Amino acid sequence: MVDHELDELKREFLAEAEQKVREMQTALTSANDPDSLQRVGYLAHQLKGSGGSYGYQRISADAAEIEKTVEGVDNGGLDAGAEKKIQQHVGNLRSEIENRARELSA
């Protein structure tokens, strides 16, 4: 595959990843709702796999931590520590996605 084709695929992935991170942030506003929390875990799972496939190990690692934290939550919802941890990893994802997109634009 020619480099510019791979770069285009990476751009598409990063655009989709950015949308998923925004959706995660929205879902976290009602993190005590089991469906919202499940959605965060699902989106993190998707980013974990596809981030690694494109060589974005940091995206994959942060998404894995989000997924792991969500899986560890009981039916009572997020406690303050778990929510803070997820928010930190979501912030890391946003930064990493922006940095990688900027690299592809240069």
N, C-alpha and C positions, 0 to 999 in steps of 0.2 A: 504494500500500500504506500502510496506517495505521501510524503510528510504533510502536504497541505490538506489532503483528504483526512488524515488523522487529526490534524488541528481543527478542521471543521467539525468532526465528530466530538472532539473535546469541547469546543465552543457550545455545541448543542447540549452536551451533558451538563456543562456548567450553568447554562441558562435554566435547564430543568431543575438542577440542584438548588439554584437560587430560589426558584418557585417553591420547592419542597421545604426549604428552610423558612421561608415566609409563612407557609402553611403551618409548620411546626410552631412558630412563634404565636400564631393566631390560636392554635389549639391549646397552647399552654396558658392562655388567658382563662380557660375553664378547665384547668388541669385536674380538678377533683371530679370531673365528669369522666367515668370509665371509658366512654366512647372516644372522647378527645384524647385521653392518654393512650389508648390503644392506637389511635391514628398517628400519634407522635412516634410510637414504637415501630409502626409499619413503615413510615417514611424513613426513619433512621435505618431500618433494615435494608430498604432499597438503596439508600446512599452508601451504606457499608459495602454492599456487593459491587455496585457499579463504580464507586470511587476507586476501589482496588483494581478493577478491570482496566481503568484508564490510567493507572499508575499514580493515583492521588492517594497515597497511603495516609496522609494526615486526615483527609476527609473521611476515609474508611475508619480510621481509629476513633475519631470523635463520634462518628455515627454509631460505632460499636459500643462506646461508653454510654451513649444515650439509650440505645436499645437495652443494654444490660441493666441500667438504672430503672427503666420502665418495667422490665420484667420482674424486678425485685420489689415492686410496689404492691402492697396488698389492696384489697377492695376499699380501704378507707381513703385512698387518694394519696397524693404526694405530701410528704412532710417538707418542712422548710429546707432541710439539708439536701434532699433529693431534688427539689425544684431548683435550688441554687446550682447544683451540679449540672443539671440538664441545661439550664440557662447559660452556664459558662461554656458548655460544649456547643450549644447552638451558636453562641457568639464566635467561638473558634471556627465553626463551619462557615459562617458568613464571611469572616476575614479571609479564610483560606480560599474560598470560592472567588472572592473579589481579587485576591492576589494572583491566582492562576489565570483568571480571565484577563487581567491586565497584562500578564506575560504573553498571552496569546495575541493580544492586540498590538504588541510592540514589534 
